[in-house]
Amino acid sequence: MTRKPPAHIDAARRWLALALEVVASLGFLVMCISIILQVVFRYILQLIAPWTEELARFACIWAVFLGAAVCFEERAHIKIDFVVGKLSGTLARRLLLLFHLAVTSTFILVAFYGSILLLRVSWADTATTVPIQMGFVYLALPLSLGAIAAFGILRCVAAVCGAKERTEVKG
């Protein structure tokens, strides 16, 4: 018999995913507006505004990394479920899930450590045309990796509690 995960785990996952979606959507919106402004400045007003390209790039970085964390939570990343399909029994599936989360967590920890090193090196640098420290741009990476780690931890807790693992992408 499968159980639902504790309510506070589901609530934490939903709220974190919602916050990431909002910030990623804002990043995407800023990117789109910046690109439209670039076209208007260049082709209609005949002016060069280099800050529009740089702002679009920075907003894209935030949208992509935070969007990747949301995709991790919603299981929208590419996956091959050949092995899972061949397994019979809840215990085998749960053990495979825990192994998958352990491998993913190891990668996330290593990448998180590297992103912290990147932040330390780039924090004092300033962007060329937009008056912003590059550390704020690169902050999207450890935030995204931290969110993915939090989602993984919440999945592990839910799996240990006996909750059924969602396998489909929510619609």
HUSUL-V540596 format. One record per residue. RES is the residue in one letter. PHI is phi in whole degrees, -180 to 180 (999 if undefined). Layout:
BEGIN
res=(RES,RES)
phi=(PHI,PHI)
END
This chain:
BEGIN
res=(M,T,R,K,P,P,A,H,I,D,A,A,R,R,W,L,A,L,A,L,E,V,V,A,S,L,G,F,L,V,M,C,I,S,I,I,L,Q,V,V,F,R,Y,I,L,Q,L,I,A,P,W,T,E,E,L,A,R,F,A,C,I,W,A,V,F,L,G,A,A,V,C,F,E,E,R,A,H,I,K,I,D,F,V,V,G,K,L,S,G,T,L,A,R,R,L,L,L,L,F,H,L,A,V,T,S,T,F,I,L,V,A,F,Y,G,S,I,L,L,L,R,V,S,W,A,D,T,A,T,T,V,P,I,Q,M,G,F,V,Y,L,A,L,P,L,S,L,G,A,I,A,A,F,G,I,L,R,C,V,A,A,V,C,G,A,K,E,R,T,E,V,K,G)
phi=(999,-98,-115,-78,-66,-54,-60,-70,-71,-61,-65,-63,-63,-65,-67,-64,-63,-64,-62,-65,-62,-64,-68,-64,-66,-63,-61,-65,-64,-61,-61,-63,-63,-64,-68,-63,-62,-61,-65,-62,-61,-76,-100,-100,-89,58,-119,-102,-124,-65,-66,-66,-68,-68,-63,-63,-65,-65,-66,-64,-58,-64,-64,-69,-69,-72,-65,-64,-66,-64,-61,-61,-66,-88,57,-98,-73,-65,-146,-116,-105,-61,-66,-62,-66,-84,-79,-119,103,-70,-64,-63,-64,-66,-66,-65,-62,-65,-64,-59,-67,-66,-66,-62,-64,-63,-61,-63,-63,-65,-66,-63,-60,-63,-69,-67,-61,-61,-62,-63,-74,-98,-61,-82,-72,-114,-63,-70,-113,-106,-75,-143,-74,-65,-60,-67,-68,-76,-63,-61,-67,-66,-65,-64,-65,-64,-66,-63,-63,-63,-62,-64,-64,-64,-66,-62,-61,-65,-67,-66,-72,96,-74,-72,-77,-71,-114,-100,-80,-69,-112)
END
